[in-house]
Amino acid sequence: MNVIVEHFGFLSGAGGPEKGDPDDPRNRDKWKKDIARHIREAQKYIDRLKGDRNKDGPQRALDEVTRRLGETP
């Protein structure tokens, strides 16, 4: 989840000049793809957890991140 939050920061311009221009469509597309990849990896981890009680919190957080990615221009 930390990497996902970091990449959302890049999209908002918090990465600094060494991470590239957040207004460049190539950078934005790359960061969005990176976020999507990390969401898939996190989902695999959540699917391996045992019990609904253990899955509930991480799954809600991942659903929120997925929704946020869908709303990001």
Long-range contacts (C-beta under 8 A, 24 or more apart in sequence): 1-42, 1-61, 1-65, 3-34, 3-38, 4-35, 4-38, 4-39, 4-42, 4-65, 7-31, 7-34, 7-35, 7-38, 8-35, 8-68, 8-72, 11-72, 32-69, 32-72, 35-65, 35-69, 36-69, 39-65, 39-66, 39-69
